[in-house]
């Protein structure tokens, strides 16, 4: 079970690193207007990853991860719909739906949803590991570090 926890944490950190690198490529940090997307991806990479390391902060990691996923999906969907309505997307949904879908931020939204699902699985594994340790130690309370 500890190996599964380590693997899930590595996947969560790798997804956050990938999204941070994509944000840095799409939103260059030289422009102050791009501060927010980069800040949120760095929060995911550093803070959420650290919060998931310990049982006592795993719930905070899950909440922050969920908030960032929710915010990211809303922002990316809004951008895609606005760009489509403004004519900035070469293909229209009625002409070639799958081509249009690939030109929107839908692929990035799938990565964000995957990040959420991995975080949720990691939280469940951390809580299950904690319960196993308490059962072995005969403890009901306490916050063992993982």
VODREN-480732 format. One record per atom (N, C-alpha, C, O): residue number from 0; residue in one letter; atom name; x, y, z. Coordinates in steps of 0.05 Angstrom, whole numbers, padded with zeros to 5 digits, m for minus. Layout:
# VODREN-480732
nr,rest,atom,px,py,pz
NUM,A,CA,X,Y,Z
...
This chain:
# VODREN-480732
nr,rest,atom,px,py,pz
0,X,N,00016,m00024,00000
0,X,CA,00000,00000,00000
0,X,C,00017,00025,00000
0,X,O,00010,00045,m00012
1,X,N,00040,00024,00014
1,X,CA,00058,00047,00014
1,X,C,00070,00052,m00014
1,X,O,00074,00075,m00022
2,X,N,00075,00030,m00028
2,X,CA,00085,00033,m00055
2,X,C,00064,00047,m00073
2,X,O,00071,00064,m00089
3,X,N,00039,00040,m00070
3,X,CA,00018,00053,m00085
3,X,C,00016,00082,m00078
3,X,O,00012,00099,m00096
4,X,N,00019,00089,m00053
4,X,CA,00018,00117,m00044
4,X,C,00041,00133,m00058
4,X,O,00037,00155,m00068
5,X,N,00065,00121,m00058
5,X,CA,00088,00135,m00070
5,X,C,00083,00138,m00101
5,X,O,00090,00159,m00112
6,X,N,00072,00117,m00113
6,X,CA,00067,00119,m00142
6,X,C,00047,00140,m00148
6,X,O,00050,00156,m00167
7,X,N,00025,00141,m00133
7,X,CA,00004,00161,m00137
7,X,C,00015,00189,m00132
7,X,O,00008,00208,m00147
8,X,N,00032,00193,m00112
8,X,CA,00043,00219,m00106
8,X,C,00062,00227,m00129
8,X,O,00062,00251,m00137
9,X,N,00077,00209,m00140
9,X,CA,00095,00215,m00163
9,X,C,00079,00223,m00187
9,X,O,00086,00241,m00201
10,X,N,00057,00209,m00192
10,X,CA,00039,00216,m00215
10,X,C,00027,00243,m00211
10,X,O,00026,00259,m00229
11,X,N,00018,00249,m00187
11,X,CA,00006,00275,m00180
11,X,C,00027,00297,m00185
11,X,O,00020,00318,m00197
12,X,N,00051,00294,m00175
12,X,CA,00072,00314,m00179
12,X,C,00080,00316,m00208
12,X,O,00086,00338,m00217
13,X,N,00081,00294,m00223
13,X,CA,00088,00295,m00251
13,X,C,00066,00310,m00267
13,X,O,00073,00325,m00285
14,X,N,00041,00305,m00261
14,X,CA,00019,00320,m00275
14,X,C,00021,00350,m00269
14,X,O,00017,00366,m00287
15,X,N,00027,00357,m00244
15,X,CA,00030,00385,m00237
15,X,C,00054,00397,m00250
15,X,O,00053,00420,m00259
16,X,N,00076,00383,m00252
16,X,CA,00100,00393,m00266
16,X,C,00093,00397,m00296
16,X,O,00101,00417,m00307
17,X,N,00080,00378,m00308
17,X,CA,00073,00380,m00336
17,X,C,00055,00404,m00341
17,X,O,00059,00419,m00360
18,X,N,00035,00408,m00324
18,X,CA,00017,00431,m00328
18,X,C,00031,00457,m00323
18,X,O,00025,00477,m00336
19,X,N,00050,00458,m00304
19,X,CA,00066,00482,m00299
19,X,C,00083,00489,m00324
19,X,O,00085,00512,m00332
20,X,N,00095,00469,m00335
20,X,CA,00112,00474,m00359
20,X,C,00095,00483,m00383
20,X,O,00103,00500,m00398
21,X,N,00071,00471,m00386
21,X,CA,00053,00480,m00407
21,X,C,00044,00509,m00403
21,X,O,00043,00525,m00422
22,X,N,00038,00516,m00378
22,X,CA,00030,00543,m00372
22,X,C,00053,00563,m00377
22,X,O,00048,00585,m00388
23,X,N,00077,00555,m00370
23,X,CA,00100,00573,m00376
23,X,C,00105,00577,m00405
23,X,O,00113,00598,m00414
24,X,N,00099,00556,m00421
24,X,CA,00102,00558,m00450
24,X,C,00080,00575,m00463
24,X,O,00085,00592,m00480
25,X,N,00055,00571,m00454
25,X,CA,00032,00585,m00465
25,X,C,00031,00614,m00454
25,X,O,00025,00633,m00469
26,X,N,00036,00617,m00428
26,X,CA,00034,00643,m00415
26,X,C,00061,00651,m00405
26,X,O,00068,00646,m00382
27,X,N,00077,00665,m00422
27,X,CA,00104,00672,m00414
27,X,C,00104,00690,m00389
27,X,O,00088,00709,m00387
28,X,N,00122,00685,m00370
28,X,CA,00122,00701,m00345
28,X,C,00131,00729,m00349
28,X,O,00130,00745,m00330
29,X,N,00139,00737,m00373
29,X,CA,00147,00764,m00378
29,X,C,00124,00783,m00378
29,X,O,00127,00807,m00375
30,X,N,00100,00773,m00383
30,X,CA,00075,00789,m00383
30,X,C,00061,00786,m00356
30,X,O,00054,00764,m00348
31,X,N,00056,00809,m00343
31,X,CA,00043,00808,m00316
31,X,C,00015,00797,m00318
31,X,O,00004,00787,m00298
32,X,N,00002,00801,m00341
32,X,CA,m00026,00791,m00344
32,X,C,m00027,00760,m00341
32,X,O,m00049,00750,m00335
33,X,N,m00005,00747,m00345
33,X,CA,m00005,00717,m00344
33,X,C,00004,00707,m00316
33,X,O,00011,00684,m00313
34,X,N,00003,00725,m00296
34,X,CA,00012,00717,m00270
34,X,C,m00006,00695,m00258
34,X,O,00004,00676,m00246
35,X,N,m00032,00698,m00260
35,X,CA,m00051,00680,m00247
35,X,C,m00049,00651,m00257
35,X,O,m00047,00633,m00240
36,X,N,m00049,00646,m00283
36,X,CA,m00047,00617,m00291
36,X,C,m00021,00605,m00281
36,X,O,m00021,00582,m00272
37,X,N,00001,00620,m00283
37,X,CA,00026,00609,m00274
37,X,C,00027,00605,m00243
37,X,O,00037,00585,m00233
38,X,N,00015,00624,m00229
38,X,CA,00014,00621,m00200
38,X,C,m00002,00597,m00191
38,X,O,00007,00582,m00173
39,X,N,m00024,00592,m00204
39,X,CA,m00041,00569,m00196
39,X,C,m00027,00543,m00203
39,X,O,m00029,00524,m00187
40,X,N,m00013,00541,m00225
40,X,CA,00000,00516,m00231
40,X,C,00024,00512,m00212
40,X,O,00030,00489,m00205
41,X,N,00038,00533,m00204
41,X,CA,00060,00530,m00184
41,X,C,00048,00522,m00157
41,X,O,00061,00506,m00143
42,X,N,00025,00533,m00150
42,X,CA,00012,00524,m00125
42,X,C,00006,00494,m00126
42,X,O,00011,00480,m00106
43,X,N,m00003,00485,m00148
43,X,CA,m00009,00456,m00151
43,X,C,00016,00440,m00149
43,X,O,00017,00420,m00135
44,X,N,00037,00449,m00162
44,X,CA,00062,00434,m00162
44,X,C,00075,00433,m00134
44,X,O,00083,00412,m00125
45,X,N,00077,00456,m00121
45,X,CA,00092,00457,m00095
45,X,C,00074,00451,m00071
45,X,O,00079,00433,m00056
46,X,N,00053,00467,m00068
46,X,CA,00037,00466,m00043
46,X,C,00021,00440,m00042
46,X,O,00021,00426,m00022
47,X,N,00006,00434,m00063
47,X,CA,m00011,00410,m00062
47,X,C,00006,00385,m00059
47,X,O,m00001,00367,m00044
48,X,N,00028,00384,m00074
48,X,CA,00046,00360,m00071
48,X,C,00056,00357,m00043
48,X,O,00057,00335,m00032
49,X,N,00064,00379,m00030
49,X,CA,00074,00377,m00003
49,X,C,00051,00370,00017
49,X,O,00056,00354,00035
50,X,N,00027,00380,00013
50,X,CA,00005,00374,00031
50,X,C,m00002,00344,00030
50,X,O,m00011,00333,00050
51,X,N,00001,00332,00007
51,X,CA,m00006,00303,00005
51,X,C,00015,00285,00017
51,X,O,00011,00261,00018
52,X,N,00038,00296,00025
52,X,CA,00059,00279,00037
52,X,C,00052,00269,00065
52,X,O,00061,00248,00073
53,X,N,00035,00283,00079
53,X,CA,00029,00276,00107
53,X,C,m00001,00271,00111
53,X,O,m00018,00285,00098
54,X,N,m00008,00253,00127
54,X,CA,m00036,00246,00133
54,X,C,m00050,00270,00145
54,X,O,m00073,00276,00139
55,X,N,m00037,00285,00162
55,X,CA,m00049,00307,00176
55,X,C,m00057,00330,00158
55,X,O,m00074,00346,00164
56,X,N,m00044,00332,00135
56,X,CA,m00050,00354,00116
56,X,C,m00062,00344,00090
56,X,O,m00067,00360,00071
57,X,N,m00067,00318,00087
57,X,CA,m00077,00307,00062
57,X,C,m00105,00318,00055
57,X,O,m00110,00323,00031
58,X,N,m00121,00323,00075
58,X,CA,m00148,00334,00069
58,X,C,m00145,00362,00058
58,X,O,m00159,00370,00039
59,X,N,m00127,00378,00068
59,X,CA,m00122,00405,00057
59,X,C,m00112,00403,00029
59,X,O,m00119,00419,00012
60,X,N,m00095,00383,00023
60,X,CA,m00085,00379,m00004
60,X,C,m00108,00372,m00023
60,X,O,m00108,00382,m00045
61,X,N,m00126,00355,m00014
61,X,CA,m00149,00348,m00030
61,X,C,m00167,00372,m00036
61,X,O,m00176,00376,m00058
62,X,N,m00172,00388,m00015
62,X,CA,m00189,00412,m00019
62,X,C,m00176,00432,m00038
62,X,O,m00189,00442,m00056
63,X,N,m00150,00437,m00034
63,X,CA,m00137,00457,m00051
63,X,C,m00135,00446,m00080
63,X,O,m00139,00461,m00099
64,X,N,m00129,00420,m00083
64,X,CA,m00127,00408,m00109
64,X,C,m00155,00410,m00123
64,X,O,m00156,00416,m00147
65,X,N,m00176,00404,m00108
65,X,CA,m00203,00405,m00120
65,X,C,m00210,00434,m00128
65,X,O,m00221,00438,m00149
66,X,N,m00202,00453,m00112
66,X,CA,m00208,00481,m00118
66,X,C,m00193,00490,m00144
66,X,O,m00204,00502,m00161
67,X,N,m00167,00482,m00146
67,X,CA,m00151,00489,m00169
67,X,C,m00162,00476,m00194
67,X,O,m00162,00488,m00216
68,X,N,m00171,00451,m00192
68,X,CA,m00183,00437,m00215
68,X,C,m00209,00451,m00223
68,X,O,m00213,00455,m00247
69,X,N,m00226,00457,m00204
69,X,CA,m00251,00470,m00210
69,X,C,m00246,00497,m00224
69,X,O,m00259,00503,m00244
70,X,N,m00228,00512,m00213
70,X,CA,m00221,00538,m00225
70,X,C,m00209,00535,m00253
70,X,O,m00216,00550,m00271
71,X,N,m00191,00516,m00256
71,X,CA,m00179,00512,m00282
71,X,C,m00198,00504,m00304
71,X,O,m00197,00514,m00326
72,X,N,m00217,00486,m00297
72,X,CA,m00236,00477,m00317
72,X,C,m00254,00501,m00325
72,X,O,m00260,00504,m00348
73,X,N,m00263,00516,m00305
73,X,CA,m00281,00539,m00312
73,X,C,m00266,00559,m00329
73,X,O,m00277,00568,m00349
74,X,N,m00241,00565,m00322
74,X,CA,m00226,00585,m00338
74,X,C,m00220,00575,m00366
74,X,O,m00223,00590,m00386
75,X,N,m00212,00550,m00369
75,X,CA,m00206,00539,m00395
75,X,C,m00231,00536,m00413
75,X,O,m00230,00542,m00437
76,X,N,m00253,00527,m00401
76,X,CA,m00278,00525,m00416
76,X,C,m00288,00552,m00425
76,X,O,m00297,00556,m00448
77,X,N,m00286,00572,m00407
77,X,CA,m00294,00599,m00414
77,X,C,m00277,00610,m00437
77,X,O,m00287,00622,m00456
78,X,N,m00251,00605,m00436
78,X,CA,m00233,00614,m00457
78,X,C,m00240,00601,m00484
78,X,O,m00242,00614,m00504
79,X,N,m00245,00575,m00484
79,X,CA,m00251,00560,m00508
79,X,C,m00277,00570,m00521
79,X,O,m00279,00574,m00545
80,X,N,m00298,00573,m00504
80,X,CA,m00323,00583,m00514
80,X,C,m00322,00611,m00525
80,X,O,m00333,00617,m00546
81,X,N,m00307,00628,m00511
81,X,CA,m00304,00656,m00519
81,X,C,m00288,00657,m00546
81,X,O,m00296,00672,m00564
82,X,N,m00267,00642,m00548
82,X,CA,m00251,00641,m00572
82,X,C,m00267,00631,m00596
82,X,O,m00264,00640,m00618
83,X,N,m00284,00611,m00591
83,X,CA,m00301,00600,m00612
83,X,C,m00321,00621,m00622
83,X,O,m00324,00625,m00646
84,X,N,m00334,00634,m00603
84,X,CA,m00354,00654,m00610
84,X,C,m00341,00678,m00624
84,X,O,m00354,00692,m00640
85,X,N,m00316,00684,m00617
85,X,CA,m00303,00707,m00629
85,X,C,m00290,00700,m00656
85,X,O,m00280,00718,m00670
86,X,N,m00292,00675,m00664
86,X,CA,m00280,00667,m00689
86,X,C,m00251,00662,m00689
86,X,O,m00238,00661,m00710
87,X,N,m00239,00659,m00666
87,X,CA,m00210,00655,m00664
87,X,C,m00202,00626,m00668
87,X,O,m00178,00620,m00672
88,X,N,m00221,00608,m00668
88,X,CA,m00216,00579,m00673
88,X,C,m00222,00574,m00702
88,X,O,m00243,00582,m00712
89,X,N,m00203,00561,m00716
89,X,CA,m00206,00557,m00745
89,X,C,m00230,00540,m00752
89,X,O,m00243,00544,m00772
90,X,N,m00236,00520,m00736
90,X,CA,m00258,00501,m00741
90,X,C,m00282,00508,m00723
90,X,O,m00278,00517,m00701
91,X,N,m00305,00503,m00733
91,X,CA,m00329,00507,m00717
91,X,C,m00341,00480,m00709
91,X,O,m00337,00460,m00723
92,X,N,m00354,00479,m00686
92,X,CA,m00365,00453,m00676
92,X,C,m00384,00440,m00696
92,X,O,m00384,00415,m00698
93,X,N,m00399,00455,m00711
93,X,CA,m00418,00444,m00730
93,X,C,m00405,00432,m00754
93,X,O,m00415,00413,m00766
94,X,N,m00381,00442,m00762
94,X,CA,m00367,00432,m00786
94,X,C,m00351,00407,m00780
94,X,O,m00354,00387,m00794
95,X,N,m00334,00408,m00760
95,X,CA,m00317,00386,m00753
95,X,C,m00314,00386,m00722
95,X,O,m00296,00399,m00711
96,X,N,m00332,00372,m00709
96,X,CA,m00333,00373,m00679
96,X,C,m00307,00364,m00666
96,X,O,m00297,00378,m00649
97,X,N,m00296,00341,m00675
97,X,CA,m00272,00331,m00662
97,X,C,m00247,00348,m00669
97,X,O,m00230,00352,m00652
98,X,N,m00246,00360,m00693
98,X,CA,m00225,00378,m00699
98,X,C,m00227,00403,m00682
98,X,O,m00206,00413,m00672
99,X,N,m00251,00413,m00678
99,X,CA,m00255,00437,m00661
99,X,C,m00247,00430,m00632
99,X,O,m00234,00446,m00619
100,X,N,m00255,00406,m00623
100,X,CA,m00250,00399,m00595
100,X,C,m00220,00398,m00590
100,X,O,m00211,00406,m00569
101,X,N,m00204,00389,m00610
101,X,CA,m00175,00388,m00607
101,X,C,m00162,00416,m00607
101,X,O,m00141,00419,m00596
102,X,N,m00176,00435,m00620
102,X,CA,m00165,00462,m00621
102,X,C,m00172,00478,m00596
102,X,O,m00161,00500,m00592
103,X,N,m00190,00469,m00580
103,X,CA,m00198,00482,m00556
103,X,C,m00180,00473,m00533
103,X,O,m00159,00460,m00538
104,X,N,m00186,00481,m00509
104,X,CA,m00170,00472,m00486
104,X,C,m00181,00446,m00474
104,X,O,m00174,00439,m00451
105,X,N,m00197,00432,m00488
105,X,CA,m00208,00407,m00478
105,X,C,m00186,00386,m00471
105,X,O,m00188,00374,m00449
106,X,N,m00165,00383,m00487
106,X,CA,m00144,00364,m00479
106,X,C,m00131,00372,m00452
106,X,O,m00125,00355,m00436
107,X,N,m00127,00398,m00448
107,X,CA,m00115,00407,m00423
107,X,C,m00135,00402,m00400
107,X,O,m00126,00396,m00377
108,X,N,m00161,00405,m00405
108,X,CA,m00181,00400,m00384
108,X,C,m00181,00370,m00376
108,X,O,m00185,00364,m00353
109,X,N,m00175,00352,m00395
109,X,CA,m00174,00324,m00388
109,X,C,m00150,00319,m00370
109,X,O,m00152,00303,m00351
110,X,N,m00128,00332,m00374
110,X,CA,m00104,00330,m00357
110,X,C,m00112,00340,m00329
110,X,O,m00104,00327,m00309
111,X,N,m00126,00362,m00327
111,X,CA,m00134,00373,m00301
111,X,C,m00153,00354,m00286
111,X,O,m00151,00350,m00262
112,X,N,m00172,00342,m00301
112,X,CA,m00190,00322,m00289
112,X,C,m00174,00298,m00279
112,X,O,m00180,00287,m00258
113,X,N,m00155,00290,m00294
113,X,CA,m00137,00267,m00286
113,X,C,m00122,00274,m00260
113,X,O,m00120,00258,m00243
114,X,N,m00113,00299,m00259
114,X,CA,m00099,00308,m00234
114,X,C,m00118,00306,m00210
114,X,O,m00109,00297,m00189
115,X,N,m00143,00314,m00214
115,X,CA,m00162,00312,m00192
115,X,C,m00166,00283,m00184
115,X,O,m00166,00276,m00160
116,X,N,m00170,00265,m00203
116,X,CA,m00176,00237,m00197
116,X,C,m00152,00224,m00183
116,X,O,m00155,00207,m00165
117,X,N,m00128,00230,m00192
117,X,CA,m00104,00220,m00179
117,X,C,m00102,00230,m00150
117,X,O,m00095,00215,m00132
118,X,N,m00108,00256,m00146
118,X,CA,m00108,00267,m00119
118,X,C,m00129,00254,m00101
118,X,O,m00123,00248,m00078
119,X,N,m00152,00248,m00112
119,X,CA,m00173,00235,m00096
119,X,C,m00164,00206,m00089
119,X,O,m00168,00198,m00066
120,X,N,m00153,00192,m00108
120,X,CA,m00143,00165,m00102
120,X,C,m00121,00166,m00082
120,X,O,m00120,00149,m00064
121,X,N,m00103,00185,m00084
121,X,CA,m00081,00188,m00064
121,X,C,m00092,00193,m00037
121,X,O,m00082,00182,m00017
122,X,N,m00111,00211,m00035
122,X,CA,m00124,00216,m00009
122,X,C,m00136,00191,00004
122,X,O,m00132,00186,00028
123,X,N,m00150,00176,m00013
123,X,CA,m00162,00151,m00002
123,X,C,m00140,00131,00007
123,X,O,m00144,00117,00027
124,X,N,m00118,00129,m00008
124,X,CA,m00097,00111,00000
124,X,C,m00084,00121,00026
124,X,O,m00078,00104,00044
125,X,N,m00079,00147,00029
125,X,CA,m00068,00158,00053
125,X,C,m00086,00151,00077
125,X,O,m00076,00144,00098
126,X,N,m00112,00155,00074
126,X,CA,m00130,00149,00096
126,X,C,m00131,00119,00102
126,X,O,m00133,00112,00125
127,X,N,m00131,00103,00082
127,X,CA,m00131,00074,00086
127,X,C,m00105,00065,00100
127,X,O,m00106,00048,00118
128,X,N,m00083,00075,00092
128,X,CA,m00057,00069,00105
128,X,C,m00058,00077,00134
128,X,O,m00048,00063,00152
129,X,N,m00069,00100,00139
129,X,CA,m00071,00110,00167
129,X,C,m00088,00091,00184
129,X,O,m00081,00086,00207
130,X,N,m00110,00082,00173
130,X,CA,m00128,00064,00187
130,X,C,m00114,00037,00193
130,X,O,m00116,00026,00214
131,X,N,m00098,00027,00173
131,X,CA,m00084,00002,00177
131,X,C,m00063,00006,00199
131,X,O,m00060,m00012,00216
132,X,N,m00048,00028,00199
132,X,CA,m00028,00032,00219
132,X,C,m00041,00034,00247
132,X,O,m00030,00024,00266
133,X,N,m00064,00047,00249
133,X,CA,m00077,00050,00275
133,X,C,m00087,00022,00285
133,X,O,m00085,00016,00309
134,X,N,m00096,00006,00266
134,X,CA,m00106,m00021,00274
134,X,C,m00082,m00038,00284
134,X,O,m00085,m00053,00303
135,X,N,m00060,m00036,00270
135,X,CA,m00036,m00051,00278
135,X,C,m00026,m00042,00305
135,X,O,m00018,m00059,00322
136,X,N,m00025,m00016,00309
136,X,CA,m00015,m00005,00334
136,X,C,m00035,m00005,00356
136,X,O,m00028,00000,00379
137,X,N,m00060,m00012,00350
137,X,CA,m00080,m00013,00370
137,X,C,m00090,00015,00379
137,X,O,m00101,00018,00401
138,X,N,m00085,00035,00363
138,X,CA,m00092,00062,00369
138,X,C,m00118,00070,00355
138,X,O,m00123,00061,00332
139,X,N,m00134,00085,00368
139,X,CA,m00159,00095,00356
139,X,C,m00153,00123,00344
139,X,O,m00161,00129,00322
140,X,N,m00139,00140,00359
140,X,CA,m00134,00168,00350
140,X,C,m00105,00170,00341
140,X,O,m00091,00151,00336
141,X,N,m00096,00195,00338
141,X,CA,m00069,00201,00331
141,X,C,m00067,00207,00301
141,X,O,m00085,00202,00286
142,X,N,m00044,00219,00294
142,X,CA,m00039,00227,00267
142,X,C,m00011,00217,00258
142,X,O,00008,00233,00259
143,X,N,m00009,00192,00251
143,X,CA,00017,00182,00243
143,X,C,00026,00195,00217
143,X,O,00010,00197,00198
144,X,N,00051,00203,00215
144,X,CA,00061,00215,00190
144,X,C,00067,00191,00171
144,X,O,00074,00169,00179
145,X,N,00064,00197,00146
145,X,CA,00069,00176,00126
145,X,C,00095,00180,00113
145,X,O,00103,00164,00096
